[in-house]
Structures are given as C-alpha cells and as structure tokens.
C-alpha cells in the first residue's frame, strides 16, 4: 500500500513540475502568434502570463516593448527594453530599439553610448548601425 502511495505521489509531483514548463512555453508561443497576427491585446496578455511563469523571459519583455512601441507608450516600451538589457546586456534588438527611442526623446548622449554598445554586440542587425548613426547625426543638428 505504501509503495502505491509513493508512486502516485511521484507521478503527481512529476506532472506538476512539467505543467508550468509547458504553460510558459505555450504562453510565449501564443503571444508570438497573436503578435504576428497583430492582435496586440491578446499578445500582451500571453506575454505577461509567460513572465509570471518565467520572470527571466527576455523575449517576452522584448515583445511587450514592441507592442508598447506600436501603441505609442514610450515609457512602458523603455521600461521593458531596460528589463531585457538587465537580463541580457548583449541583446542587440533591445539595444537597437532603446537607441532609436533615445534619439526620438532627444537624449543624444545616451543614444551615442547605446550605438557604440550596439556596434560591439551586433550580429544580425549590423546594417542598422549606420541608419542609427545617420538618424542621430541628423537629429542633433
């Protein structure tokens, strides 16, 4: 009888540990699908749910920043981008978007520092560096 109870207990523990892992993966995937279909309200909810299960989900914070960019909520966008950089200081997308946001806010010193950092870490978005530099140069005139 005791062995049967232990087996049941182990099965319950196993599935309770697997459940949240599947849930967080599902929430991010659902959020990304909603984002791609431009259903930003549902995407935001899915990314926030993913963050509840995985507070270090830099991708969810990045997508939330993209949503807030579309909604023209610069403060929330900036907060989420900063969170991404706290979790991964070499996230080139977050550095790029934060530099772009700094230029729009006329914080040219911060934008310049971010562009230098971006040049050091870029792998995929390196072509965007010259666009950022040009935008900074044209905005600071």
N, C-alpha and C positions, 0 to 999 in steps of 0.2 A: 504494500500500500504506500509506504513512504517513497519508494523508488518511482512509482507512478506520479506522485505529487511533485517530486523534483523534476521529472521530465516535463510535466505540464508547466511548472514554474519557469523552467529554462526556455520552453517554447514561447511563453508569454513575454519574457524578457527579450528574447531574440527579435520577435516581431515588433515590440515596442521600440527597439533601437533602430530597426530598419525603417519603420513607418515615417519618422521625421526626416530621415535622409531622402526618402523618395518624395516626400511632400515638398521639401525645399527645392529639389531639382525640378519638380513639376511646376512649382510657382514661378521659378525663373523662366522655364521654357514657355509656360503660358503667357507670362508677361512679355517675353520677346515676340511671341506670335501676335499678341494684341498690339504691341508697339509697331510691328511691321505692317499690320492692317490699319494703322492709325487710330486705333481705339485706345486713346491715351488714358482715359479714366479707368478702364479695366486693367490696363497695363500697370498703372501706378499702384493699384491695389495689389496686384500679383507681386510686384517687386517689393512692396512693403511687407507682404506676408513672407517672402523669401528672406528678408532681412530679420524678421522675427525669429526664424529658424536658424539663420546663419548671419549673425551680425557683422561678420567679416566678408560679406559678399560684395566685393568691389564692383563687380559687373552690375549688380542691381542698383548700387548707388550711381554708377555711371549712366545707366539708362534713366534713372529718376532725374538726373541732371539734364539729360537730353529732352525729357518730357517738359521739365520746367523751362527749358530754353524755348520750346515750341509755344508754351503758354505765356511767354514773356515775363517770367517770375525770376528775375536776375538774382535776387538774394538767395532763394531756395536752390537755384542752379549752382551758385557759387559754394554754398554750404555742402552740397552733395559732391561737388568736384574736390573740395578740400578734404572731405572724408575719404574719397578714393585715393588721394595722394597720401593721406595718413596711413592707409592700408598698404599702398604700393607706390612709393615715391617715384618709381620709374614708369608709371602708366602714361604712355605718350599721348593717348587720346585725352586724358584728363588735363595734362599739361597744356596741350594744344587749345582745348576749349577754354581753360582758365586764362591763358594768354590772350585769346581772342576777346574774352569777356573783359579783361583788364584794359585792353585797348579801347573797347566801347565805353568803359567807365572813365577813360582818360587817365588811368593810372599807368603812365608810360614807363616809369622806373620798374614797377613790378612786372609789367609786360616784357620789358627788356631782359630782366632776370629769368623769367619763365622761358623766353625764346632761347636764351643761352642753355638752359637746362634741357629744353626740347631738342636742341642740336646734338647734345651729348647722348641722349637716350633713344632718339628716333630710329625706328627700323622700317615701319610700314608707311608712315606719314611724312617722310623726309621732304618730299616735294612741296609740302605745305609750309615749310620753314621760310622759303623765300616770299611766299604770299604774306605770311605774318610780318616779316621784316618790312615789306613794302607798305603794308597797312599801317604799321607803327610809324614808319617814316612819313607817310602822307598825313597821318593824323596829328603828328607832333608839330607840324608846320603852322 
